[in-house]
């Protein structure tokens, strides 16, 4: 869904870094990761590290906590 929204021209407001680059100054899709106008390598590493932290410490499948189906990671932490 995020790729569809950005291709439609909807971007977050403000700057993505302290040097003044705005969110819409980066291309959509894979061009945001590879190419001359891509997100800097340190930014890409930060994104992957954040996803790794979520996978390891937040999105755990804890048995016996009322999981309704495979992939139900609510585990009592965030339960709507």
Secondary structure, 3 states (H helix, E strand, C coil): CHHHHHHCCCCCCCECCCCCCEHHHCCCHHHHCCCCCCCCHHHHHHHHHHHHHHHHHHCCCCCCCCCCCCCCCCCCCCCC
